[in-house]
């Protein structure tokens, strides 16, 4: 009887351990994030996961020597790359009235190149009657600089949704500076941000983070 009880206890313990393991590897917790696996599909140990995170952080924050660590690089097959300067940074657009203002206002606003392959031809107009827009853009963190989304809406006829919960953005959207975009049927502003959970977020001044990092660096 003692042997049977010991066997039953051992079986119960193993079953409990297996159930705990299954729960640990499922997506039923609040984070909904998978546990990373190695090339053979085996879950990484805690030490391996910490090291992996450390290397990824170093690489993407430019602390490491390989900025592409953990990224599968693919050959660029795009035939037409553009930072949209030729479309969005020109006289007559956004109060740009001269070549001098082009040089003054545009630097830093068009610093991300995109591939134009597969996009509508420049000059395509958005038609409200269309059930499906020719392209759909989600532009997060626009502040008061919506140039990317604005160019995609005006010059390519895309349906654009700009997102930013900051007072800087909401004040800009209500101002005369955003009137031309408010008049567009295919540009929409939303005072929301992107995050892992729904809820209310408290925003802080940029200098607050600088002071915090400086304080932490002292210790």
Short mmCIF file of the C-alpha atoms (twelve columns), coordinates in Angstrom:
data_MODEL
# 
_entry.id   MODEL 
# 
loop_
_atom_site.group_PDB 
_atom_site.id 
_atom_site.type_symbol 
_atom_site.label_atom_id 
_atom_site.label_alt_id 
_atom_site.label_comp_id 
_atom_site.label_asym_id 
_atom_site.label_seq_id 
_atom_site.Cartn_x 
_atom_site.Cartn_y 
_atom_site.Cartn_z 
_atom_site.pdbx_PDB_model_num 
ATOM 1   C CA . UNK A 1   0.000   0.000  0.000   1 
ATOM 2   C CA . UNK A 2   2.869   2.354  0.801   1 
ATOM 3   C CA . UNK A 3   4.403   1.635  -2.610  1 
ATOM 4   C CA . UNK A 4   1.063   2.313  -4.287  1 
ATOM 5   C CA . UNK A 5   0.674   5.587  -2.394  1 
ATOM 6   C CA . UNK A 6   4.241   6.627  -3.312  1 
ATOM 7   C CA . UNK A 7   3.623   5.741  -6.969  1 
ATOM 8   C CA . UNK A 8   0.360   7.692  -6.970  1 
ATOM 9   C CA . UNK A 9   2.076   10.674 -5.352  1 
ATOM 10  C CA . UNK A 10  4.910   10.552 -7.883  1 
ATOM 11  C CA . UNK A 11  2.429   10.304 -10.762 1 
ATOM 12  C CA . UNK A 12  0.469   13.244 -9.372  1 
ATOM 13  C CA . UNK A 13  3.647   15.336 -9.034  1 
ATOM 14  C CA . UNK A 14  4.715   14.548 -12.610 1 
ATOM 15  C CA . UNK A 15  1.249   15.403 -13.883 1 
ATOM 16  C CA . UNK A 16  1.290   18.702 -11.996 1 
ATOM 17  C CA . UNK A 17  4.741   19.512 -13.394 1 
ATOM 18  C CA . UNK A 18  3.624   18.734 -16.961 1 
ATOM 19  C CA . UNK A 19  0.541   20.920 -16.543 1 
ATOM 20  C CA . UNK A 20  2.718   23.750 -15.254 1 
ATOM 21  C CA . UNK A 21  5.070   23.326 -18.210 1 
ATOM 22  C CA . UNK A 22  2.161   23.464 -20.647 1 
ATOM 23  C CA . UNK A 23  0.811   26.612 -19.026 1 
ATOM 24  C CA . UNK A 24  4.235   28.225 -19.164 1 
ATOM 25  C CA . UNK A 25  4.485   27.650 -22.918 1 
ATOM 26  C CA . UNK A 26  0.962   28.762 -23.860 1 
ATOM 27  C CA . UNK A 27  -0.256  32.237 -24.747 1 
ATOM 28  C CA . UNK A 28  -2.854  32.557 -21.999 1 
ATOM 29  C CA . UNK A 29  -1.104  35.091 -19.774 1 
ATOM 30  C CA . UNK A 30  -1.323  38.869 -19.825 1 
ATOM 31  C CA . UNK A 31  1.779   39.324 -21.995 1 
ATOM 32  C CA . UNK A 32  0.712   36.951 -24.779 1 
ATOM 33  C CA . UNK A 33  4.372   36.610 -25.811 1 
ATOM 34  C CA . UNK A 34  5.851   33.312 -26.949 1 
ATOM 35  C CA . UNK A 35  8.916   31.876 -25.235 1 
ATOM 36  C CA . UNK A 36  11.761  32.000 -27.820 1 
ATOM 37  C CA . UNK A 37  13.097  28.746 -29.250 1 
ATOM 38  C CA . UNK A 38  16.405  27.724 -30.786 1 
ATOM 39  C CA . UNK A 39  16.941  26.542 -34.365 1 
ATOM 40  C CA . UNK A 40  15.725  23.047 -33.441 1 
ATOM 41  C CA . UNK A 41  12.492  24.374 -31.958 1 
ATOM 42  C CA . UNK A 42  13.570  23.719 -28.355 1 
ATOM 43  C CA . UNK A 43  12.641  26.374 -25.806 1 
ATOM 44  C CA . UNK A 44  15.648  28.423 -24.732 1 
ATOM 45  C CA . UNK A 45  16.867  28.309 -21.162 1 
ATOM 46  C CA . UNK A 46  16.550  31.442 -19.038 1 
ATOM 47  C CA . UNK A 47  20.282  32.100 -19.458 1 
ATOM 48  C CA . UNK A 48  20.027  31.746 -23.245 1 
ATOM 49  C CA . UNK A 49  17.007  34.050 -23.361 1 
ATOM 50  C CA . UNK A 50  18.744  36.765 -21.344 1 
ATOM 51  C CA . UNK A 51  21.855  36.538 -23.523 1 
ATOM 52  C CA . UNK A 52  19.737  36.625 -26.696 1 
ATOM 53  C CA . UNK A 53  17.921  39.731 -25.450 1 
ATOM 54  C CA . UNK A 54  21.237  41.339 -24.519 1 
ATOM 55  C CA . UNK A 55  22.705  40.777 -27.988 1 
ATOM 56  C CA . UNK A 56  19.564  41.945 -29.764 1 
ATOM 57  C CA . UNK A 57  19.423  45.112 -27.643 1 
ATOM 58  C CA . UNK A 58  23.101  45.870 -28.197 1 
ATOM 59  C CA . UNK A 59  22.762  45.424 -31.949 1 
ATOM 60  C CA . UNK A 60  19.623  47.482 -32.478 1 
ATOM 61  C CA . UNK A 61  20.750  50.237 -30.090 1 
ATOM 62  C CA . UNK A 62  24.062  50.443 -31.982 1 
ATOM 63  C CA . UNK A 63  26.005  49.228 -28.950 1 
ATOM 64  C CA . UNK A 64  27.122  46.132 -30.838 1 
ATOM 65  C CA . UNK A 65  29.252  45.768 -33.951 1 
ATOM 66  C CA . UNK A 66  26.555  44.037 -36.019 1 
ATOM 67  C CA . UNK A 67  23.404  46.168 -36.457 1 
ATOM 68  C CA . UNK A 68  21.710  43.295 -38.286 1 
ATOM 69  C CA . UNK A 69  22.122  40.674 -35.571 1 
ATOM 70  C CA . UNK A 70  19.067  38.438 -35.496 1 
ATOM 71  C CA . UNK A 71  17.662  39.868 -38.731 1 
ATOM 72  C CA . UNK A 72  17.333  37.878 -41.922 1 
ATOM 73  C CA . UNK A 73  18.737  40.175 -44.571 1 
ATOM 74  C CA . UNK A 74  17.142  39.949 -47.991 1 
ATOM 75  C CA . UNK A 75  18.420  41.294 -51.257 1 
ATOM 76  C CA . UNK A 76  16.820  44.582 -52.215 1 
ATOM 77  C CA . UNK A 77  14.873  44.041 -55.419 1 
ATOM 78  C CA . UNK A 78  13.102  47.414 -55.422 1 
ATOM 79  C CA . UNK A 79  13.371  49.295 -58.706 1 
ATOM 80  C CA . UNK A 80  12.173  52.657 -57.381 1 
ATOM 81  C CA . UNK A 81  13.219  53.859 -53.932 1 
ATOM 82  C CA . UNK A 82  12.178  57.282 -52.681 1 
ATOM 83  C CA . UNK A 83  12.227  59.319 -49.488 1 
ATOM 84  C CA . UNK A 84  9.214   61.199 -50.937 1 
ATOM 85  C CA . UNK A 85  11.112  64.490 -51.036 1 
ATOM 86  C CA . UNK A 86  10.285  65.031 -54.696 1 
ATOM 87  C CA . UNK A 87  6.581   64.753 -53.878 1 
ATOM 88  C CA . UNK A 88  6.136   66.302 -50.447 1 
ATOM 89  C CA . UNK A 89  8.934   68.867 -50.368 1 
ATOM 90  C CA . UNK A 90  8.168   71.309 -53.155 1 
ATOM 91  C CA . UNK A 91  6.998   74.844 -53.688 1 
ATOM 92  C CA . UNK A 92  3.304   75.216 -53.000 1 
ATOM 93  C CA . UNK A 93  3.149   72.392 -50.477 1 
ATOM 94  C CA . UNK A 94  2.708   73.097 -46.759 1 
ATOM 95  C CA . UNK A 95  3.514   76.821 -46.937 1 
ATOM 96  C CA . UNK A 96  6.712   76.222 -48.903 1 
ATOM 97  C CA . UNK A 97  6.907   79.228 -51.198 1 
ATOM 98  C CA . UNK A 98  10.518  79.339 -52.390 1 
ATOM 99  C CA . UNK A 99  13.620  77.229 -52.977 1 
ATOM 100 C CA . UNK A 100 15.104  78.773 -49.848 1 
ATOM 101 C CA . UNK A 101 12.163  77.479 -47.801 1 
ATOM 102 C CA . UNK A 102 12.560  74.062 -49.392 1 
ATOM 103 C CA . UNK A 103 16.078  73.894 -47.966 1 
ATOM 104 C CA . UNK A 104 14.921  75.370 -44.667 1 
ATOM 105 C CA . UNK A 105 11.737  73.407 -43.948 1 
ATOM 106 C CA . UNK A 106 12.296  69.973 -45.469 1 
ATOM 107 C CA . UNK A 107 15.504  68.536 -43.931 1 
ATOM 108 C CA . UNK A 108 14.662  65.885 -41.334 1 
ATOM 109 C CA . UNK A 109 11.058  65.510 -42.486 1 
ATOM 110 C CA . UNK A 110 11.791  63.095 -45.331 1 
ATOM 111 C CA . UNK A 111 14.519  60.831 -43.956 1 
ATOM 112 C CA . UNK A 112 12.983  57.372 -44.474 1 
ATOM 113 C CA . UNK A 113 13.062  55.759 -47.903 1 
ATOM 114 C CA . UNK A 114 10.276  53.472 -49.099 1 
ATOM 115 C CA . UNK A 115 9.817   51.294 -52.166 1 
ATOM 116 C CA . UNK A 116 7.304   52.674 -54.646 1 
ATOM 117 C CA . UNK A 117 6.942   49.366 -56.492 1 
ATOM 118 C CA . UNK A 118 3.359   48.201 -56.313 1 
ATOM 119 C CA . UNK A 119 2.036   51.562 -55.135 1 
ATOM 120 C CA . UNK A 120 -0.374  53.622 -57.246 1 
ATOM 121 C CA . UNK A 121 1.247   55.969 -59.742 1 
ATOM 122 C CA . UNK A 122 2.019   59.450 -58.406 1 
ATOM 123 C CA . UNK A 123 -0.925  61.703 -59.084 1 
ATOM 124 C CA . UNK A 124 -3.523  59.034 -58.308 1 
ATOM 125 C CA . UNK A 125 -6.592  60.632 -56.772 1 
ATOM 126 C CA . UNK A 126 -8.585  59.100 -53.954 1 
ATOM 127 C CA . UNK A 127 -12.175 58.356 -54.890 1 
ATOM 128 C CA . UNK A 128 -14.675 58.268 -52.028 1 
ATOM 129 C CA . UNK A 129 -16.895 55.927 -54.031 1 
ATOM 130 C CA . UNK A 130 -14.177 53.265 -54.149 1 
ATOM 131 C CA . UNK A 131 -14.965 50.391 -51.798 1 
ATOM 132 C CA . UNK A 132 -11.288 49.607 -51.393 1 
ATOM 133 C CA . UNK A 133 -8.560  52.298 -51.422 1 
ATOM 134 C CA . UNK A 134 -5.527  51.726 -53.670 1 
ATOM 135 C CA . UNK A 135 -3.312  51.590 -50.577 1 
ATOM 136 C CA . UNK A 136 -3.735  51.832 -46.808 1 
ATOM 137 C CA . UNK A 137 -1.271  53.607 -44.500 1 
ATOM 138 C CA . UNK A 138 -1.034  53.559 -40.686 1 
ATOM 139 C CA . UNK A 139 1.299   56.314 -39.480 1 
ATOM 140 C CA . UNK A 140 2.127   56.182 -35.749 1 
ATOM 141 C CA . UNK A 141 3.756   58.904 -33.667 1 
ATOM 142 C CA . UNK A 142 3.267   61.764 -36.097 1 
ATOM 143 C CA . UNK A 143 3.543   64.597 -33.539 1 
ATOM 144 C CA . UNK A 144 3.006   67.724 -35.692 1 
ATOM 145 C CA . UNK A 145 4.997   66.307 -38.621 1 
ATOM 146 C CA . UNK A 146 2.608   64.272 -40.787 1 
ATOM 147 C CA . UNK A 147 4.617   64.681 -43.988 1 
ATOM 148 C CA . UNK A 148 4.920   60.969 -44.770 1 
ATOM 149 C CA . UNK A 149 1.217   60.211 -44.425 1 
ATOM 150 C CA . UNK A 150 0.212   63.514 -45.993 1 
ATOM 151 C CA . UNK A 151 2.307   62.775 -49.086 1 
ATOM 152 C CA . UNK A 152 0.886   59.265 -49.402 1 
ATOM 153 C CA . UNK A 153 -2.652  60.672 -49.184 1 
ATOM 154 C CA . UNK A 154 -2.165  63.624 -51.511 1 
ATOM 155 C CA . UNK A 155 0.141   62.186 -54.155 1 
ATOM 156 C CA . UNK A 156 -0.722  58.480 -54.189 1 
ATOM 157 C CA . UNK A 157 -4.405  58.506 -53.226 1 
ATOM 158 C CA . UNK A 158 -3.858  56.236 -50.214 1 
ATOM 159 C CA . UNK A 159 -6.212  56.055 -47.272 1 
ATOM 160 C CA . UNK A 160 -4.103  57.270 -44.366 1 
ATOM 161 C CA . UNK A 161 -4.673  56.977 -40.620 1 
ATOM 162 C CA . UNK A 162 -2.363  59.057 -38.426 1 
ATOM 163 C CA . UNK A 163 -2.026  58.163 -34.719 1 
ATOM 164 C CA . UNK A 164 -0.626  60.119 -31.791 1 
ATOM 165 C CA . UNK A 165 -2.118  60.677 -28.310 1 
ATOM 166 C CA . UNK A 166 0.148   63.579 -27.341 1 
ATOM 167 C CA . UNK A 167 -1.178  67.101 -26.738 1 
ATOM 168 C CA . UNK A 168 1.279   68.294 -29.388 1 
ATOM 169 C CA . UNK A 169 -0.603  66.267 -31.992 1 
ATOM 170 C CA . UNK A 170 -4.119  67.006 -30.821 1 
ATOM 171 C CA . UNK A 171 -3.383  70.753 -30.687 1 
ATOM 172 C CA . UNK A 172 -1.834  70.589 -34.159 1 
ATOM 173 C CA . UNK A 173 -4.848  68.724 -35.576 1 
ATOM 174 C CA . UNK A 174 -7.214  71.399 -34.286 1 
ATOM 175 C CA . UNK A 175 -5.057  74.239 -35.617 1 
ATOM 176 C CA . UNK A 176 -5.044  75.991 -39.001 1 
ATOM 177 C CA . UNK A 177 -1.805  74.133 -39.851 1 
ATOM 178 C CA . UNK A 178 -3.786  70.898 -40.257 1 
ATOM 179 C CA . UNK A 179 -6.744  72.360 -42.127 1 
ATOM 180 C CA . UNK A 180 -5.611  71.091 -45.524 1 
ATOM 181 C CA . UNK A 181 -5.373  67.564 -44.134 1 
ATOM 182 C CA . UNK A 182 -8.712  67.804 -42.339 1 
ATOM 183 C CA . UNK A 183 -10.251 68.696 -45.690 1 
ATOM 184 C CA . UNK A 184 -8.921  65.515 -47.303 1 
ATOM 185 C CA . UNK A 185 -11.466 62.670 -47.370 1 
ATOM 186 C CA . UNK A 186 -8.696  60.058 -47.166 1 
ATOM 187 C CA . UNK A 187 -6.656  61.407 -44.237 1 
ATOM 188 C CA . UNK A 188 -7.851  60.550 -40.727 1 
ATOM 189 C CA . UNK A 189 -6.298  61.499 -37.395 1 
ATOM 190 C CA . UNK A 190 -6.753  59.411 -34.232 1 
ATOM 191 C CA . UNK A 191 -5.554  60.548 -30.760 1 
ATOM 192 C CA . UNK A 192 -4.389  57.040 -29.868 1 
ATOM 193 C CA . UNK A 193 -1.060  55.299 -29.471 1 
ATOM 194 C CA . UNK A 194 0.038   51.692 -29.995 1 
ATOM 195 C CA . UNK A 195 0.708   49.432 -27.014 1 
ATOM 196 C CA . UNK A 196 0.456   45.938 -25.642 1 
ATOM 197 C CA . UNK A 197 -2.762  46.599 -23.733 1 
ATOM 198 C CA . UNK A 198 -5.732  48.946 -23.931 1 
ATOM 199 C CA . UNK A 199 -5.980  51.704 -21.367 1 
ATOM 200 C CA . UNK A 200 -5.021  55.218 -20.391 1 
ATOM 201 C CA . UNK A 201 -1.378  56.252 -20.702 1 
ATOM 202 C CA . UNK A 202 0.439   59.031 -18.857 1 
ATOM 203 C CA . UNK A 203 2.813   60.942 -21.117 1 
ATOM 204 C CA . UNK A 204 5.931   62.658 -19.811 1 
ATOM 205 C CA . UNK A 205 8.039   65.495 -21.098 1 
ATOM 206 C CA . UNK A 206 11.067  64.429 -23.136 1 
ATOM 207 C CA . UNK A 207 13.456  66.126 -20.686 1 
ATOM 208 C CA . UNK A 208 11.974  64.018 -17.886 1 
ATOM 209 C CA . UNK A 209 13.416  60.899 -19.505 1 
ATOM 210 C CA . UNK A 210 16.794  62.579 -20.008 1 
ATOM 211 C CA . UNK A 211 16.915  63.522 -16.334 1 
ATOM 212 C CA . UNK A 212 15.877  59.994 -15.366 1 
ATOM 213 C CA . UNK A 213 18.574  58.368 -17.513 1 
ATOM 214 C CA . UNK A 214 21.192  60.768 -16.172 1 
ATOM 215 C CA . UNK A 215 20.130  59.998 -12.603 1 
ATOM 216 C CA . UNK A 216 20.297  56.258 -13.244 1 
ATOM 217 C CA . UNK A 217 23.718  56.581 -14.894 1 
ATOM 218 C CA . UNK A 218 25.122  58.199 -11.732 1 
ATOM 219 C CA . UNK A 219 24.308  55.048 -9.785  1 
# 
